[in-house]
């Protein structure tokens, strides 16, 4: 069965995009999984760094982005997603034989926020209340994502900062929600609030937290990480602050082995992938109950 993972946090700058792309490369290249990334962030950073600027601009210019897909599917649960999928992205190959991993993306664009606004206007004509319009939009997004069942082993959703209706649609579709956070003074309250919202939505939702940009020998950060770990289940590792990892995510026109791309950060990618696979083994994939209309 396909595993659906939303990488989300209402805060920006906590490493959602970096985490998504490291997971995508790790699961596709080292884990030999068929991976689809859905970029739901209007900044389109994930799309551009997986596809390269030229290919991303072509997708945007030909209206083959997630925003265009959402407009096309609104009110119709049977839209063909295939034309919006950019296949064989990334710049890493699998040795031996230099085969590219199965890593695809539905790209985002800067117009995604406008597309969501258009959907709200379209839904407003038929919805009795604004809450009903929000529910319809979220449910449509969730159903669209779950329509990929069986086509991939892993569907990764890079959610935007904040909690838009598109982000909530992805969260409703997800079996697993990974919350990256930076261990600073606001992290405990933010992670706690978000986790409560997720479990209010679905008490059976699988949720893990991931400390990111962790500085070595920082007693302040260690205290925050311990406090959060006492209240919320951790993925099982801490992501170190490494400029090399962030720099490695720049797209290169020629493919390379994963250890050439990430350098000594490749061990972090491998550990992240392993922790994710362990999480899958510990949990049971199910149809997200938030997709059932009677729960709306």
N, C-alpha and C positions, 0 to 999 in steps of 0.2 A: 504493500500500500504506500501511496505517496505521503511523505511527511511535509507538513506545512509549518513554517517557522517565521514568525514576525520578529524582526529586530527593532525594538521600539523604546523610546523614552521621550516624554514630552519636552525635556530639555534638549537644546542644541549643543553641539560641541563635545559630546560625551563619547564619540567614536562609533556611532551606529554604522556609518558608511564603511569605515575601515574594518569593523568587525564583520559586516556582511561580505565584503570582498575577500577577506582572509578565509572566512568560512566557505565561500564559493570555490575558491581555488583549492583549499584543503580537501573538501569533500569530493570535488570533481577529479582532481589530479592524484591525490594520495589515497582517497577513499574509493575511487573508481565509481562514483555515483553519477547518475544523470541529474544534472542540476539546472534549474531555471531560477534566475533572479528577476523579481519584479520590482522595478524602481518606482517608488511612490513619493519621492521627494522632488519637488519642483526645481531644486538646485541642480538636479540631473548629474551629480558628481559620480555616482556609481555607474551610470550609463556611459558617460564620457570616458571614464578611466577603464572600463571594460571593452568599449568599442573603438575608442580613439575618436578624435574630433570629426574627422572626415566622414566616417561611417555613421556617427551619431547625427550629424547635420543632414545627411541624406534621409535618414529615418524621420527626422523632424520635418524636413521639407516635403516629404511624401505622406505626411499625416499618419505615420506608423508608430505612434507613441502611445503610452498608457492612457493619456488624456483623451486622445482620439478614440481609443478603444472603449473607454467608459461612456463617451457620448453616444457611440454607435450601439452599445449594448443596453443603454438605459431604457427600461420598459420591455426588453427582449432578452430572455435568458438563453437564447440559442445562437448567439453571435459566434462566428468562427474566429477563434483567438489566433490561429496559426499565422495569418498574414502580419500580425503585429509582433511576432517573435523574431528577434535577430539571432540567428544560429551561429554557433562556433565562434564565440567571442573570447576575449582574453588574449594573453600573449605568452602562454605557457604550454608546452607539449609534454606528453608522457613518454618516457623512455622504457624499453627500447623501441625503435621504429619511428620515433618522432611523431606519434599520433597525437592529435589534439584531443583534449578531454571533451566530454559532452557537457558543455557549459553554454547556456543560452541566456538571453535577457529580453524582457519587454521594457524598452527604454522609457524614461521620463522626458519631460521638456519643461521649459520655463513657463509654458502656458497651462500647466496642470491646474494651478489654483483657479484660473479663469474657467477651465473646463468643469471643475467642481461647482463653481458658482452657476454655470449654465445648467448643470443637472439639477441644482436646487430650484432654479427658476422653472425648469420643465416639470419637476415633481410638484411644485407648489400649486399648479393648476388642478391637480387631482387629489391632493392631500387635505384632509379635514383640519389638521393641526400641523404646526411646524415639527413637532416630535414625530408625527407619522411620516412626514417627508424625509426627515433624517433617517428613520428606520428603513424606509424604502431604499434610500440611496445606499446605506450600509449593507443591507441585505443583498442588493444587486451586485455590489462589489464583491461580497463574500461568495456568492454563488458563482460569479465569474471565475474567481480564483479556484474554487473547488471543482470547477468543470475540467481542470487539468489532471484530475485523478487518473493515475495509471500511465500518463505520458512521461512523467519524470519520477525519480526516486525522491528528490528533494525540491521543494519550492521555497525559496528564500525571499522574504519581503522586506525591503529596506524602507522603513516608515519615516515620514518627515518629522521634524521637531513640532511640538504641539500635538494636539489630538483632533485632527480634522475628521470629517465623516469618511473620507477615503481611508485614513489610518485606522479608524474604528472598524471599517469593513474588513480590512486585512486582519485585524486582531480577532474579529469574529470568525474569520475563516481559519485561523491558525489553531493547530493543536498545541503548539509550543510557542511561548513568548519569551524571548531573551532580552533582558534589560541591561545594556551596558551603562555603567555610571563611572564618573570620576570621583574618587573619595575626597570630597571637599566638605566645607561646613554645611552645605545645603543638601548633601546627598541623602542623609537618613530620612529627612522629611519627604523629599521628592520620591525616593524609591518606595517608601511606605505608602504614600498617597496613591501612587500609580498601581502598586500591587493590590491594594484594597479595591480599586476600581475594576481591575481585571477579574478578581475573584467574585466581586458583586455581579459582574456580567455572566460569569460561568465558574461556579465553585470547583469544577473539575479541571479547569484550565491548567496546563502544565507551565509553570513559570520558574525561571532561573535568573539570577543576577550575576553580572560579570564586572568585577573591578577592572578599570581601564586606566592607562597612563599612571601606573603605580611607580612611585619613585623608590629606589632602594634605600633602606635604612631610614625611612620616614616614620617616626613614631606616631606623628599626627595622623597620617593616612592609615597606618596599621590599626590604630584605635577605631577609626571609622569603619574600616573593612570588617573588623571583628564584631562591632556593634550591629552592622547590617547582616552579617552572617548568622548572628544569633536570632534574628527575626525572619530572615528570608533564605531560601535554599540557593546556594551558590552553584554555578556551573562546575566549579572544581579547580579553577586556576585563576591567576591574576595576570593581566596583560601589562607587561612592563612598558615604561615610557622609552621608546626607541625611535629616534629620527629615521633610522634606516628602514623601519617597517613602513612608515608613512611615505617615504620617498620611493619605496619599491612599488607602490601602487600606480605610479605613472605608467601610462600605456606605451609600449614599445612596438614598433612595426614588425620586428622579427621575433618569432617565438623562441623560448628558451626553457631549460629545465627550471623547476620551481626553486631549487636551491641557488641557481644563478640569479633569479629574480629577487628573492628575499634575503640572500646572504645568510648571516647567522640568525636572522629572524625566521628562517624556515622551520626551526625547531618549535617556535611559538605557533606557527601555522599548523604544524603537525599535532601539537598538544591540543590546540583548540578543536581541531577536527576530531581527535580521539575522544575528548570530553563530550562533544556533541553526539557522537555515535553511542557512547555509553549512556547518555541521557535517553536516546531513542530506545535502547535495550531495556531500560528500567521502566519505561512507560508504554502504554497501549495506545496505538493510533486509533482514532475513532472519528466518526462524523461529528463535526462541531455542532453541538446542540443549539447554538445561537443561530443556526441557519433555519431552524424550524419556525415557520411563521406563527404558530400558536404561542411562541414564547415572546413575540414582539409586543 
